Amino acid sequence: MVLEIYQIVILISIGALVGISISFIGQTGLGIVLPIVLLFTGDVFLAIAINLLNDLLTSAAVSIGYFRKKQFKLRLDIFLIIVIGIVTTFFGVFILMTTPLGSIYGWFVPIFIMFLGVIFLKRGFPTYESVKKMAQNWASKTVKKGKSEEELTELNKKIDEQLTSETDTIKGFISRGSRMYYILAIGFGIFVGINSGLFGASSGLVFVLALVVIYGYPLKKGVGTALILSMIIGLCTFSFYQIFGITIKGRFFFNFELSFYLAIGSITSGIIASTYIQKLSAKTMGRAVGIVIFVLGTLALVFYFIT
């Protein structure tokens, strides 16, 4: 397909919004990329695959700032979530390609994206503070059973100190090897797989919560590490779409032009936004992107029924 000038401008602009989106706690560009590719091509599988590739490239660009500051830490035990996520993703993509589920995505995904836009309009982007509060609540709930008020106060203090820690020390809130540890790890892994395999999302925010709640990562180190994990799951999921695409559908789900112009906007804005992220208003940016997402989702839904 040969793109018109206006389409190129739209793709670069949409890509720029994705870069900003991913800079805020690894938020995926799903709601922005998927509907615009649907509008241009009408192919939901291609739209999902292109979003995965764009999230992968943008996450790599955004992660540079975290790498420079050494705000990441890979440990062997966190790959339990990755392995479960990859296996779940594999079956998710297979189901999408081989069942009638794929045929309803043309209208279901735009509706889901419109819902996502409403959430952004109401709340803005997730920020360090909002994710910190969410992680603190989750961590408290998983270990508070049977504890006295004094113990709960001490626990909350410990969680707060760990989340804001700048040291390289990582102390989990949940005992490694305990029943709750495995329940949460398996649950997060399955959610990551479904999120990536069926929706084409990078699951960066899910990884952040998992690293903080299960493994006790400080928030900044959790975001940096989550970007790496997002790249791994994104690469695997994109590969599954190509493997099943050629074996089941008889074609690759890839378009160089669409991916190239999206990447220009995403990588450029991602690098800039990750450098100056604290100076941006998460609520204002989130609401602006929320409007774009809602409009794109509505257009994708309307054009689906027209065509």
N, C-alpha and C positions, 0 to 999 in steps of 0.2 A: 504494500500500500504506500502511496506517495502522499505525504502530509502537506496540507495547505499552510501558508504562513500563519494564519490565525490559530490553527491547531498547534503549531510549534510553540507559539507564544503562550497558549493556554497550558500546554504540557509543562513548560519551564516554570510558569507561575504556580501551577498545582504542585510541582516538584518542590518548589521553595517552601510551600506550606508544610509538606511532608518533613522536610529537614528540620523545621521549627518544632513540629509535632514530636518527632523522635527525640529531639534534644530535651524535652520535658519528660524525664524518668522513662525513656525508652518507649514512649507511646507509638504504636504502629501507624503507618500512613494508609491503612486499609480503607477507611471511610472516604478518603479523598481520591486515591488512585483508582480503586475498583470501579466506581460509577463513571468516571471520565473515560476509562478504557471501554467500559460497557457501551457508552454512548458512541464512541468512535468505531467499535468493532462488532458489538452485539454478542461477543463471545465471553461467557462467564469464566470458563476455564483459563482462557488467555488472560483475562483481567486478574484472576487470582495469582497466576504464575508471575505476571509482570509486577504485581504488588510485592510478592515475596522477594523477587530479585531487587527491586528498588529499596525495600526495607533492609535487605542484606548490605547493599552498597552504602546506604545512608548510615546504617549502624556502624559500619567500618570507619566512615569519615568522622562521625560524632565521637567514636571511641578514642580517637587520636589524643584528644585533650585529656581523657582519663588515663591513658597509657603514660603520657608525659609526666603526670602527677603521681603515677604508680597507684592509682585508685582502682585496683583490681587484685583479686587473689583466687587462683584456681586450686581447688582441692579435689582429691580423688572421690570423696563421698558425695559431692554435689552431682557427679555424673550419673547417679542413680535416677535423678529426675530426667536427665537428658536421654538416657537409654529407654526409659518408659515412654517419654515423649516421642522419640523417634519411632518406636514400635507402634504406638497409637496413631501417629501421623500416617505411617505406611498404610494401615488398614482404613484410616479416614479417607485418604486419597483414592484408594482402591474402591471403597464403597461409593464415593462420589462419582467415579468414572463408570461403574458397572450397574448402578441401580437408577430407578426413576428420580432419586433425590437430586441428581444433577440437573434434571429438566425443570425443576421448580425453583432453582436458584436464580433464574432470570428475574423473577418478581420478589422472591423472599429476601435476597441480599439487599436490594434497594430499600425495602421496608426496614430491614435491620439497620442499615446505614442512616436512614432518616431518624430512627430512634436514637442512634449514637449521636447524631447532630443535636438533638434536643438535650441530651445529657450534657454535652459540651456547652450549649447555650446557657444551661442552668448553673453549671459548676465551674466551667473553664477547664484548663489542663490540670492534670494531677501535678502537684509540686512536691518538693522535699518535705514541706511541713504536713501536707495532707496525707502523703504516703507514710510519713513517720507516725502520724496519729493512727492510721489504719493498721500499720504493722504492730504498733504498741498494743492496740486493742486485741488483735489476733493472738499475739504472743501471751498477753495476760490471760485470755480465755483458755488457752491450751494448757496452762500450767497452774491455774489458780485453785483447782479443786482441793478442798480440805485445808486451805491455808487460812490463817487468822488475818485480821485487819492489818496488824503490824507487818506480817510477812508479805502481804499484798502490796503495802506501801513500799517496803524494801525492794520487792520485785519490780515494781513500776520505776523506781529510781534506777535500778540496775539496767533495765531495758532502755530508759532514756539516755543513760550515760553511754551505753553500748552503741546506740543508734548515731549519736553525735561524735563518737570517738574518732580521732585522727590517727590512732596507733595502728600497728599491723597485727595486733592481737585480736583473735576472734574467739569469743566464748559463746557457745549456744545456750539458748534458754531452755531447750528440751534435751533431755539426756540422749546421747547418741546410742542407737540400738534399742531404744525403748519402743513400746507399742505405738505410742503417739507419733514418734519420729517416723516410723515406716508408714503409718496411715497417711500422714500429711505429705510425705515424699511421693507416695504412690498417687495420692489424690491430685497433687500439683502436676505430676508428670502426665497423668491422663488428661487433665484440663489443658495443658500446653499442647498435647498432641491433637486434641479435638479443635482447639483454637487455631492451630497452624494448618492442620490437614484439611479441615472442612471450610475454614474461612480465610485462610491465607494470611493470618496475622502473625507478627513476629514474636508476640508474647513477652515483650520486654518487661512490662509492668508486672506480669505474673511471676517472672523470674526474680524480680526485685523483692516482691513479697515473700517468695519461697526462701530466698537467701537470708533475708532478715529474720523471718519467723522461725524457720527450721534450724538454720545454721548459725544465727546470731551475728550476721555481718553488720558492720557499720553501714549507714545508709549510702554514703558516697561510694564506698568500696563495693557495695551491693549493686549500685547502678552500673559502675564500670564493668563488673564481672558479668552482670546480666546482659550487657551489650555483646560480650563474647559468646555467651550461651545462645543469645538470639541469632547470632550469625551462624552458629553450628546448626541449630534447628531450622533456620531459614534455608540454608544451603541444602540440607537433607530433603526438606519438603519440596523445594524447587526441583531437585533431582528426581523425586518421586513423580512429580507432575510430568516431567519429560519422559521418564521411563514408561509410565502407564499411558502417556499420550501417544507414544510411538507404537506400543504393543497392543493397546486397546482401541485407541481412536485413529491410529495410522498417521499421526502428525505430531510435530513438536509444538508446544505452547510457548512460543517466543516470538517477539517482534523487535528487531534491532532499533528501528526509528523511534518507536514509542519509549522503549527503555532508555535510549540515549538521551533524549530531551528531558525526560523525567529526572534522570540522574544528574544532568547539569544543574537543574534547579535545586534538587534535594541535597546534593553533596556540598554545593556552595553555601546554601543557607544553613545546612547542618553544622558545618565548620564554624561559621560566624556565630550562630545561635549558641552552640555549645561553649564558645569562648565568653559570650556576654549574657549567658542564660539568666543570671541572677538579676540583671537589669531589666529584663522583660516582664511585663505583667501577664501572669499565667491566666488570669481571669479574662482580661481583654483579648489576648491572643486566642484563648480557647473559644471564646464567644464568636470571634471573627471566623475561626475555622469551623465552628459549629454551624454558622449560617451557610458557609460554602458547602459543607457536608450535606446539610438538609436539602439545599437547592439541587445539588448534584444527584442525590438519592431520588428526589422527586422526579427530576428530568429522566433519569434512567428507568424509573418505574413507568412513567408516561410513554416513553418511546418503546419500551418492551411491549406494552399492550397495543400500541399503534402498529408496530411491525409484526 
